[in-house]
Amino acid sequence: MKQHSDPRALVNLPSQGKADLLFVLLHGLGAQAAQMTALSDGLREQYPQAAVVCLTAPLALPGDAGFSWFELAEGDSAEAVAQSVSAAMPAFLARVQAWAGHFELSWERVALGGFSQGATLALEAVQAHPALAGRVLAFAGGHATPPAHAPQDVSLHLLHGMADAVVPYPPIIAAARLLVRLGADVTADIVPAIGHELHPLLIDKALAQLRTFVPGRLWREAMLAAPKE
């Protein structure tokens, strides 16, 4: 296994043996890696041979107010937010790829999970860079800009509370419909009476999608391989 140094990451490893999956988890604005502990615990229980790495964002907010993945001033336009995400992307991509290399795992064995701002970064990362991760779990966050194409061979799972007043859910549904039209493998779970939080019900929905969702490309491959009568 290659050496890796990331002092602000919380790393959970299999109790024995080599990791066969990697989940990289990204907290929301004003938080840090520990915010993702509940999701990390659920993933470790369902996938005991997975490595789960909870990252802390690189930008410290004033007054010990947590961390941010990208520059975000109050009142920023959608265009300015998209530019901030784009500026943060190269360092983030390098960080994910370094962890994948550390565990000697191909990109298909890597999944990103993000909450709020972390969800936006994860969704935009697989839009910007092919062969980064095979799955994305996006909690209470959406794309910085409407997706222009379907990320190749990536399953996207959007998980949102219907009572979320910080990131309202209608644009998430609109993005999911657009992604379907573009040919993406996507699910969207919108759960009533949940606000802007990494709620246990949303985590349960995410774990169920990981267990049961079969990407469309696998169905197509199976159909092509099926014997012709």
Backbone as JSON, one array per atom type, in Angstrom:
{
  "sequence": "MKQHSDPRALVNLPSQGKADLLFVLLHGLGAQAAQMTALSDGLREQYPQAAVVCLTAPLALPGDAGFSWFELAEGDSAEAVAQSVSAAMPAFLARVQAWAGHFELSWERVALGGFSQGATLALEAVQAHPALAGRVLAFAGGHATPPAHAPQDVSLHLLHGMADAVVPYPPIIAAARLLVRLGADVTADIVPAIGHELHPLLIDKALAQLRTFVPGRLWREAMLAAPKE",
  "N": [[0.84, -1.19, 0.0], [0.55, 2.23, -0.84], [2.14, 5.12, 0.63], [0.41, 7.66, 2.5], [-0.48, 10.92, 3.4], [-2.66, 12.84, 5.11], [-3.55, 14.99, 7.16], [-5.97, 16.0, 8.18], [-7.97, 14.19, 7.78], [-10.4, 11.7, 8.61], [-10.01, 8.36, 9.0], [-11.28, 5.2, 8.38], [-10.72, 1.82, 8.51], [-10.92, -1.57, 7.14], [-11.35, -4.25, 9.51], [-9.65, -6.34, 9.15], [-7.51, -7.48, 6.52], [-7.32, -6.36, 3.05], [-8.64, -3.27, 1.79], [-11.5, -3.26, -0.31], [-13.19, -1.47, -1.4], [-13.64, 2.09, -1.64], [-14.88, 4.76, 0.12], [-15.25, 8.18, -0.06], [-15.92, 10.84, 1.93], [-17.65, 13.95, 2.29], [-18.06, 16.84, 4.08], [-20.5, 19.41, 5.01], [-20.87, 23.03, 4.5], [-19.14, 25.0, 6.85], [-18.59, 22.99, 8.65], [-16.8, 20.0, 9.61], [-14.76, 17.02, 9.13], [-15.86, 15.17, 11.0], [-18.61, 15.52, 10.9], [-19.62, 13.67, 9.15], [-19.78, 11.24, 10.39], [-21.98, 9.54, 11.07], [-22.91, 8.61, 8.57], [-20.56, 7.37, 7.74], [-20.38, 5.3, 9.65], [-22.64, 3.76, 8.98], [-21.97, 2.91, 6.38], [-19.67, 1.42, 6.91], [-20.74, -0.67, 8.37], [-22.38, -1.92, 6.46], [-20.57, -2.47, 4.45], [-18.06, -4.1, 5.26], [-15.46, -4.51, 4.31], [-14.68, -2.17, 3.23], [-12.82, 0.89, 2.91], [-13.3, 3.9, 4.58], [-13.12, 7.27, 4.19], [-13.24, 10.28, 5.7], [-13.12, 13.53, 4.8], [-11.75, 16.74, 5.67], [-12.51, 20.01, 4.67], [-10.47, 22.37, 2.79], [-10.48, 25.15, 3.34], [-10.43, 27.32, 5.97], [-12.94, 28.82, 7.91], [-13.65, 32.12, 9.2], [-13.17, 32.79, 12.73], [-13.19, 30.23, 13.95], [-15.28, 28.83, 12.7], [-15.64, 26.49, 11.32], [-15.16, 24.76, 8.18], [-14.72, 25.23, 4.61], [-15.36, 24.04, 1.29], [-15.08, 25.47, -1.01], [-14.66, 28.89, -2.09], [-17.12, 31.09, -0.94], [-19.1, 33.71, -0.89], [-21.58, 35.66, 0.79], [-24.57, 36.1, -0.97], [-23.55, 35.51, -3.46], [-23.69, 35.09, -6.98], [-25.15, 32.56, -9.15], [-23.38, 32.05, -11.19], [-20.94, 32.94, -10.08], [-20.66, 31.16, -7.96], [-20.36, 28.77, -9.39], [-17.9, 29.32, -10.61], [-16.27, 29.41, -8.36], [-16.44, 26.77, -7.47], [-15.24, 25.51, -9.66], [-12.65, 26.53, -9.45], [-11.79, 25.3, -7.12], [-11.66, 22.68, -7.85], [-9.34, 21.25, -9.08], [-7.5, 20.7, -6.92], [-9.13, 19.19, -5.27], [-9.77, 16.94, -6.88], [-7.22, 15.83, -7.13], [-6.8, 15.09, -4.5], [-8.74, 13.08, -4.03], [-7.92, 11.18, -5.94], [-5.4, 10.61, -4.92], [-6.04, 9.25, -2.56], [-7.36, 7.01, -3.64], [-5.19, 5.87, -5.0], [-3.61, 5.32, -2.79], [-4.95, 3.18, -1.59], [-4.8, 1.46, -3.65], [-6.86, 1.11, -5.55], [-9.04, 0.9, -8.34], [-10.83, 3.46, -10.17], [-13.51, 2.74, -10.43], [-14.09, 1.48, -8.08], [-14.38, 3.4, -6.24], [-16.31, 5.66, -4.32], [-18.1, 8.7, -3.88], [-19.39, 10.64, -1.23], [-21.42, 13.23, -0.2], [-22.49, 16.03, 1.82], [-24.66, 18.74, 1.52], [-22.77, 21.51, 0.76], [-20.63, 19.81, 0.3], [-21.92, 17.82, -1.18], [-22.5, 19.2, -3.54], [-19.89, 19.64, -4.49], [-19.07, 16.97, -4.94], [-20.9, 16.12, -6.94], [-20.29, 17.91, -9.02], [-17.67, 17.2, -9.42], [-17.67, 14.64, -10.67], [-18.88, 15.38, -12.99], [-16.95, 17.0, -14.09], [-14.67, 15.47, -14.34], [-13.88, 12.51, -15.86], [-13.81, 9.02, -14.95], [-13.34, 9.11, -12.16], [-14.93, 8.41, -9.92], [-17.23, 5.77, -9.19], [-19.73, 5.95, -8.04], [-21.98, 8.34, -6.61], [-23.17, 9.78, -3.69], [-25.39, 12.14, -2.89], [-26.32, 14.31, -0.55], [-28.74, 16.59, 0.39], [-27.9, 18.62, -1.32], [-27.07, 20.14, -4.48], [-26.25, 20.38, -8.04], [-23.87, 22.85, -9.09], [-24.19, 24.1, -11.5], [-26.6, 23.45, -14.09], [-26.42, 20.1, -15.21], [-24.62, 19.28, -18.16], [-24.13, 16.97, -19.47], [-24.27, 13.38, -19.17], [-22.53, 11.87, -16.55], [-20.08, 9.51, -17.35], [-20.59, 6.09, -16.83], [-21.25, 6.36, -14.13], [-23.13, 6.14, -11.18], [-25.62, 8.09, -9.81], [-26.93, 9.21, -6.81], [-29.39, 10.99, -5.43], [-30.37, 12.58, -2.51], [-32.72, 13.94, -0.38], [-34.36, 16.26, 1.82], [-37.79, 17.11, 2.03], [-38.56, 19.29, 3.47], [-36.44, 20.99, 3.45], [-35.12, 24.07, 3.89], [-32.85, 25.42, 3.27], [-31.53, 24.4, 1.01], [-33.71, 24.12, -1.3], [-35.93, 21.5, -2.48], [-37.15, 21.3, -5.14], [-35.36, 22.09, -7.38], [-33.59, 19.93, -7.27], [-35.11, 17.75, -8.06], [-35.65, 18.61, -10.65], [-33.06, 18.56, -11.72], [-32.54, 15.81, -11.57], [-34.4, 14.8, -13.4], [-33.43, 16.0, -15.74], [-30.92, 14.75, -15.9], [-31.73, 12.11, -16.33], [-32.84, 12.39, -18.88], [-30.52, 12.93, -20.24], [-29.33, 10.51, -20.18], [-28.22, 9.45, -17.88], [-27.46, 7.32, -15.05], [-29.45, 7.52, -12.43], [-30.91, 8.18, -9.24], [-33.5, 9.58, -7.2], [-34.37, 10.42, -4.06], [-36.76, 11.93, -2.23], [-37.66, 12.98, 0.82], [-40.39, 13.41, 2.99], [-40.88, 15.93, 5.58], [-38.28, 16.29, 6.47], [-35.52, 18.36, 7.09], [-32.72, 20.46, 6.38], [-30.41, 18.44, 6.76], [-28.27, 15.69, 7.67], [-29.96, 13.27, 7.78], [-31.0, 10.29, 9.56], [-32.92, 8.76, 8.11], [-32.42, 9.5, 5.47], [-29.85, 8.52, 5.19], [-30.38, 5.78, 5.46], [-31.9, 5.41, 3.12], [-29.91, 5.9, 1.23], [-28.1, 3.79, 1.7], [-29.74, 1.66, 1.01], [-30.08, 2.16, -1.74], [-27.46, 1.76, -2.62], [-27.26, -0.97, -2.18], [-29.23, -2.08, -3.88], [-29.62, -0.8, -6.37], [-29.3, -1.15, -9.81], [-27.19, -0.25, -12.3], [-28.09, 1.17, -15.47], [-26.4, 0.55, -17.6], [-25.42, -1.95, -16.96], [-27.68, -3.53, -17.16], [-28.09, -3.29, -19.91], [-25.76, -4.51, -20.89], [-26.19, -7.09, -19.94], [-28.48, -7.82, -21.37], [-27.45, -7.83, -23.98], [-25.69, -9.92, -23.76], [-27.31, -12.05, -23.32], [-28.58, -15.26, -24.33], [-29.78, -15.67, -27.63], [-32.93, -16.6, -28.76]],
  "CA": [[0.0, 0.0, 0.0], [1.34, 3.44, -0.92], [2.05, 6.02, 1.77], [-0.49, 8.79, 2.32], [-0.52, 11.85, 4.53], [-3.76, 13.8, 5.03], [-3.72, 15.1, 8.61], [-7.32, 16.38, 8.6], [-8.91, 13.15, 7.37], [-10.74, 10.61, 9.53], [-9.88, 7.17, 8.17], [-11.75, 3.95, 8.98], [-10.24, 0.72, 7.69], [-11.42, -2.9, 7.5], [-10.69, -4.8, 10.7], [-8.55, -7.17, 8.66], [-7.47, -7.62, 5.07], [-7.19, -5.18, 2.2], [-9.88, -2.61, 1.4], [-11.92, -3.53, -1.68], [-13.96, -0.3, -1.82], [-13.27, 3.33, -0.96], [-15.86, 5.83, 0.2], [-14.69, 9.47, 0.34], [-17.08, 11.6, 2.42], [-17.4, 15.38, 2.26], [-19.0, 17.53, 4.96], [-21.12, 20.63, 4.52], [-20.27, 24.31, 4.81], [-19.05, 25.34, 8.25], [-18.41, 21.79, 9.46], [-15.54, 19.31, 9.37], [-14.9, 15.61, 8.79], [-16.67, 14.43, 11.96], [-20.03, 15.63, 10.56], [-20.01, 12.54, 8.32], [-19.58, 10.0, 11.15], [-23.14, 8.64, 10.99], [-22.87, 7.94, 7.26], [-19.4, 6.48, 7.77], [-20.72, 4.11, 10.44], [-23.56, 2.94, 8.19], [-21.22, 2.3, 5.28], [-18.76, 0.4, 7.45], [-21.55, -1.84, 8.74], [-22.86, -2.59, 5.25], [-19.41, -2.88, 3.64], [-16.95, -4.23, 6.23], [-14.15, -4.48, 3.66], [-14.46, -0.85, 2.63], [-12.18, 1.99, 3.61], [-14.13, 5.11, 4.57], [-12.26, 8.42, 4.49], [-13.98, 11.54, 5.85], [-12.18, 14.63, 4.59], [-12.06, 18.11, 6.09], [-12.28, 20.94, 3.57], [-9.2, 23.08, 2.94], [-10.6, 26.57, 3.66], [-10.91, 27.6, 7.32], [-13.78, 30.0, 8.01], [-13.23, 32.98, 10.32], [-13.73, 32.58, 14.06], [-13.41, 28.8, 14.25], [-16.63, 28.51, 12.22], [-15.61, 25.32, 10.47], [-14.38, 24.78, 6.95], [-15.45, 25.32, 3.34], [-14.7, 23.39, 0.16], [-14.79, 26.48, -2.02], [-14.98, 30.25, -1.67], [-18.55, 31.35, -1.08], [-19.5, 34.92, -0.2], [-23.03, 35.83, 0.87], [-25.14, 36.79, -2.11], [-22.89, 35.15, -4.71], [-24.54, 34.65, -8.07], [-24.93, 31.17, -9.55], [-22.16, 32.02, -12.0], [-19.8, 33.08, -9.18], [-20.53, 29.88, -7.24], [-19.8, 27.8, -10.34], [-16.49, 29.64, -10.78], [-15.58, 29.0, -7.13], [-16.34, 25.31, -7.51], [-14.25, 25.16, -10.67], [-11.32, 26.85, -8.93], [-11.45, 24.33, -6.07], [-11.73, 21.32, -8.36], [-8.09, 20.5, -9.29], [-6.95, 20.2, -5.66], [-10.0, 18.13, -4.77], [-9.56, 15.75, -7.7], [-5.93, 15.24, -6.75], [-6.94, 14.48, -3.17], [-9.48, 11.81, -4.19], [-7.07, 10.23, -6.66], [-4.33, 10.18, -4.02], [-6.58, 8.22, -1.66], [-7.56, 5.8, -4.44], [-3.87, 5.28, -5.19], [-3.15, 4.81, -1.5], [-5.55, 1.86, -1.38], [-4.59, 0.7, -4.88], [-8.18, 0.79, -6.07], [-9.43, 1.58, -9.56], [-11.85, 4.47, -9.93], [-14.83, 2.13, -10.31], [-14.23, 1.02, -6.69], [-14.41, 4.61, -5.41], [-17.59, 6.38, -4.25], [-18.1, 9.97, -3.16], [-20.61, 10.96, -0.5], [-21.3, 14.59, 0.29], [-23.64, 16.72, 2.39], [-24.79, 20.16, 1.23], [-21.68, 21.97, -0.1], [-19.88, 18.61, -0.1], [-22.68, 17.16, -2.25], [-22.27, 19.97, -4.76], [-18.53, 19.35, -4.97], [-19.03, 15.6, -5.45], [-21.63, 16.06, -8.21], [-19.54, 18.63, -10.03], [-16.4, 16.49, -9.69], [-17.85, 13.58, -11.67], [-19.17, 16.06, -14.25], [-15.74, 17.62, -14.63], [-13.55, 14.55, -14.53], [-14.27, 11.11, -16.03], [-12.99, 7.99, -14.3], [-12.98, 9.53, -10.81], [-15.68, 7.6, -8.96], [-18.32, 5.04, -9.82], [-21.0, 6.29, -7.4], [-22.06, 9.57, -5.82], [-24.3, 9.97, -2.78], [-25.49, 13.59, -2.71], [-27.32, 14.62, 0.47], [-29.11, 17.98, 0.66], [-27.11, 19.51, -2.16], [-27.26, 19.91, -5.91], [-25.23, 20.86, -8.96], [-23.64, 24.28, -9.16], [-24.81, 24.48, -12.77], [-27.32, 22.29, -14.64], [-25.5, 19.21, -15.93], [-24.69, 19.33, -19.62], [-23.96, 15.62, -19.99], [-24.33, 12.33, -18.15], [-21.21, 11.33, -16.21], [-19.99, 8.17, -17.93], [-20.44, 4.94, -15.93], [-21.39, 6.81, -12.74], [-24.48, 6.12, -10.62], [-25.85, 9.26, -8.96], [-28.05, 9.03, -5.87], [-29.74, 12.28, -4.85], [-31.15, 12.32, -1.3], [-33.07, 15.29, 0.02], [-35.54, 16.45, 2.64], [-38.79, 17.97, 1.41], [-38.67, 20.5, 4.28], [-35.14, 21.67, 3.42], [-35.27, 25.48, 3.56], [-31.55, 25.95, 2.85], [-31.42, 23.98, -0.4], [-35.04, 23.57, -1.62], [-35.86, 20.26, -3.24], [-37.57, 21.28, -6.57], [-34.25, 22.02, -8.35], [-32.99, 18.59, -7.24], [-35.96, 16.93, -8.93], [-35.41, 19.07, -12.03], [-31.75, 18.05, -12.15], [-32.67, 14.37, -11.76], [-35.11, 14.59, -14.68], [-32.5, 16.36, -16.81], [-29.92, 13.69, -15.98], [-32.36, 10.96, -16.97], [-32.93, 12.69, -20.32], [-29.15, 12.87, -20.78], [-28.9, 9.12, -20.19], [-27.48, 9.1, -16.66], [-28.02, 6.41, -14.06], [-29.71, 8.43, -11.31], [-32.09, 8.01, -8.4], [-33.79, 10.75, -6.37], [-35.24, 10.15, -2.91], [-37.17, 13.16, -1.56], [-38.36, 12.44, 1.98], [-41.14, 14.46, 3.68], [-40.65, 16.31, 6.99], [-36.85, 16.35, 6.79], [-34.93, 19.62, 6.7], [-31.35, 20.47, 5.86], [-29.67, 17.64, 7.72], [-27.88, 14.34, 7.26], [-30.93, 12.55, 8.61], [-30.88, 8.83, 9.48], [-33.75, 8.19, 7.04], [-31.72, 9.7, 4.2], [-28.74, 7.56, 5.18], [-30.96, 4.47, 5.18], [-32.23, 5.4, 1.7], [-28.66, 5.8, 0.47], [-27.58, 2.43, 1.83], [-30.6, 0.79, 0.21], [-29.76, 2.36, -3.15], [-26.19, 1.09, -2.88], [-27.5, -2.43, -2.2], [-30.22, -2.6, -4.82], [-29.69, -0.14, -7.67], [-28.51, -1.75, -10.89], [-27.03, 0.75, -13.36], [-28.65, 0.81, -16.77], [-25.4, -0.04, -18.5], [-25.31, -3.38, -16.65], [-28.84, -4.17, -17.78], [-27.87, -3.37, -21.36], [-24.74, -5.53, -21.13], [-26.8, -8.4, -19.7], [-29.36, -8.1, -22.49], [-26.64, -8.17, -25.14], [-25.02, -11.2, -23.53], [-28.3, -13.11, -23.17], [-28.72, -16.1, -25.52], [-30.87, -15.37, -28.54], [-33.72, -17.81, -29.07]],
  "C": [[0.88, 1.25, 0.0], [1.13, 4.31, 0.32], [1.09, 7.16, 1.45], [-0.49, 9.63, 3.58], [-1.62, 12.87, 4.3], [-4.2, 14.04, 6.47], [-5.13, 15.44, 9.06], [-8.38, 15.38, 8.13], [-9.15, 12.17, 8.52], [-10.83, 9.35, 8.69], [-10.33, 5.94, 8.96], [-11.42, 2.82, 8.01], [-10.92, -0.59, 8.05], [-10.66, -3.45, 8.7], [-9.55, -5.74, 10.32], [-8.63, -7.25, 7.14], [-7.44, -6.27, 4.36], [-8.55, -4.59, 1.87], [-10.22, -2.93, -0.05], [-12.83, -2.45, -2.24], [-13.41, 0.91, -1.07], [-14.43, 4.31, -1.04], [-15.16, 7.09, 0.7], [-15.86, 10.39, 0.68], [-16.71, 13.06, 2.66], [-18.47, 16.11, 3.06], [-19.59, 18.78, 4.3], [-20.38, 21.89, 4.95], [-20.28, 24.57, 6.31], [-18.9, 24.15, 9.18], [-17.01, 21.25, 9.24], [-15.82, 17.82, 9.25], [-15.86, 14.86, 9.7], [-18.16, 14.52, 11.68], [-20.52, 14.38, 9.82], [-19.93, 11.2, 9.05], [-20.75, 9.04, 11.01], [-23.19, 7.9, 9.66], [-21.7, 6.96, 7.21], [-19.71, 5.19, 8.52], [-21.65, 3.18, 9.67], [-22.87, 2.23, 7.05], [-20.31, 1.19, 5.79], [-19.54, -0.86, 7.85], [-21.98, -2.63, 7.51], [-21.71, -3.14, 4.41], [-18.18, -3.0, 4.54], [-15.57, -4.22, 5.61], [-13.86, -3.15, 2.96], [-13.6, 0.02, 3.53], [-13.08, 3.21, 3.47], [-13.27, 6.27, 5.05], [-13.14, 9.67, 4.53], [-12.97, 12.69, 5.79], [-12.68, 15.92, 5.25], [-11.65, 19.05, 4.96], [-11.05, 21.8, 3.83], [-9.31, 24.52, 3.45], [-11.2, 26.76, 5.04], [-11.74, 28.88, 7.31], [-13.38, 30.83, 9.22], [-13.88, 32.57, 11.64], [-14.02, 31.14, 14.41], [-14.8, 28.33, 13.84], [-16.66, 27.32, 11.28], [-14.86, 25.58, 9.17], [-15.3, 24.8, 5.73], [-14.64, 24.65, 2.24], [-14.34, 24.38, -0.92], [-15.23, 27.84, -1.5], [-16.46, 30.52, -1.93], [-18.9, 32.56, -0.24], [-21.02, 35.05, -0.24], [-23.52, 36.61, -0.35], [-24.48, 36.48, -3.44], [-23.92, 34.71, -5.75], [-24.24, 33.18, -8.39], [-23.65, 31.04, -10.37], [-20.91, 32.1, -11.11], [-19.57, 31.79, -8.4], [-19.89, 28.84, -8.15], [-18.31, 28.05, -10.54], [-15.68, 29.23, -9.55], [-15.4, 27.5, -7.08], [-15.26, 24.89, -8.5], [-12.83, 25.43, -10.17], [-10.86, 25.84, -7.89], [-11.24, 22.92, -6.61], [-10.37, 20.62, -8.51], [-7.51, 19.92, -8.0], [-7.81, 19.07, -5.11], [-9.82, 16.84, -5.56], [-8.26, 15.05, -7.32], [-6.03, 14.53, -5.41], [-7.66, 13.13, -3.26], [-8.6, 10.78, -4.88], [-5.9, 9.74, -5.8], [-4.81, 9.1, -3.07], [-6.84, 6.92, -2.42], [-6.23, 5.09, -4.69], [-3.32, 4.68, -3.91], [-3.67, 3.4, -1.25], [-5.44, 0.96, -2.61], [-5.91, 0.19, -5.46], [-8.44, 1.57, -7.36], [-10.6, 2.51, -9.28], [-13.25, 3.88, -9.78], [-15.13, 1.68, -8.88], [-14.28, 2.18, -5.71], [-15.81, 5.22, -5.47], [-17.39, 7.66, -3.46], [-19.44, 10.15, -2.46], [-20.49, 12.34, 0.1], [-22.6, 15.13, 0.83], [-23.56, 18.19, 2.04], [-23.67, 20.64, 0.29], [-20.83, 20.8, -0.57], [-20.57, 17.83, -1.2], [-22.47, 17.87, -3.57], [-20.89, 19.66, -5.35], [-18.45, 17.96, -5.58], [-19.72, 15.5, -6.82], [-20.86, 16.76, -9.33], [-18.23, 17.92, -10.39], [-16.58, 15.42, -10.75], [-18.33, 14.15, -13.0], [-17.88, 16.52, -14.92], [-14.67, 16.61, -15.01], [-14.06, 13.11, -14.69], [-13.32, 10.2, -15.26], [-12.45, 8.48, -12.95], [-13.63, 8.65, -9.76], [-16.85, 6.95, -9.67], [-19.69, 5.35, -9.25], [-20.86, 7.63, -6.7], [-23.33, 9.52, -4.98], [-24.35, 11.45, -2.45], [-26.65, 13.9, -1.77], [-27.51, 16.13, 0.56], [-28.24, 18.97, -0.11], [-27.32, 19.16, -3.63], [-26.1, 20.43, -6.73], [-25.08, 22.37, -8.86], [-24.23, 24.87, -10.43], [-25.55, 23.26, -13.31], [-26.37, 21.4, -15.43], [-25.73, 19.25, -17.43], [-24.56, 17.95, -20.25], [-24.09, 14.63, -18.83], [-22.92, 11.86, -17.82], [-21.12, 9.86, -16.61], [-19.74, 7.13, -16.84], [-20.45, 5.35, -14.46], [-22.86, 6.71, -12.35], [-24.61, 7.26, -9.62], [-27.08, 9.03, -8.1], [-28.27, 10.35, -5.14], [-30.7, 12.03, -3.69], [-31.42, 13.65, -0.61], [-34.3, 15.29, 0.91], [-36.5, 17.43, 1.99], [-38.95, 19.28, 2.18], [-37.36, 21.28, 4.33], [-35.35, 23.12, 2.96], [-33.98, 26.11, 3.09], [-31.3, 25.65, 1.38], [-32.77, 23.35, -0.77], [-34.95, 22.4, -2.59], [-36.28, 20.35, -4.71], [-36.42, 21.3, -7.56], [-33.55, 20.66, -8.37], [-33.79, 17.65, -8.14], [-35.74, 17.32, -10.39], [-34.09, 18.54, -12.56], [-31.81, 16.55, -12.41], [-33.35, 14.07, -13.1], [-34.21, 14.92, -15.86], [-31.45, 15.27, -16.99], [-30.48, 12.44, -16.64], [-32.45, 11.18, -18.48], [-31.55, 12.6, -20.98], [-28.6, 11.46, -20.79], [-28.14, 8.68, -18.96], [-28.22, 8.03, -15.87], [-28.21, 7.22, -12.77], [-30.95, 8.0, -10.55], [-32.27, 9.3, -7.6], [-34.79, 10.35, -5.31], [-35.51, 11.47, -2.19], [-38.09, 12.75, -0.42], [-39.08, 13.56, 2.72], [-40.62, 14.7, 5.11], [-39.19, 16.26, 7.42], [-36.29, 17.66, 6.25], [-33.54, 19.45, 6.14], [-30.45, 19.75, 6.86], [-29.32, 16.29, 7.11], [-28.7, 13.37, 8.11], [-30.76, 11.04, 8.48], [-31.73, 8.2, 8.38], [-33.09, 8.37, 5.67], [-30.53, 8.75, 4.09], [-29.25, 6.17, 4.86], [-31.32, 4.35, 3.69], [-30.97, 5.22, 0.85], [-28.1, 4.39, 0.52], [-28.42, 1.45, 1.03], [-30.31, 0.95, -1.28], [-28.45, 1.69, -3.51], [-26.37, -0.42, -2.99], [-28.26, -2.87, -3.43], [-30.18, -2.0, -6.22], [-28.74, -0.8, -8.66], [-28.39, -0.72, -12.01], [-27.56, 0.25, -14.7], [-27.66, 0.15, -17.68], [-25.24, -1.54, -18.22], [-26.49, -4.16, -17.2], [-28.62, -4.34, -19.28], [-26.83, -4.43, -21.7], [-25.33, -6.93, -20.95], [-27.72, -8.79, -20.85], [-28.57, -8.5, -23.73], [-26.0, -9.54, -25.0], [-26.01, -12.37, -23.45], [-28.41, -13.93, -24.45], [-29.93, -15.69, -26.35], [-31.62, -16.66, -28.89], [-34.02, -17.87, -30.55]]
}
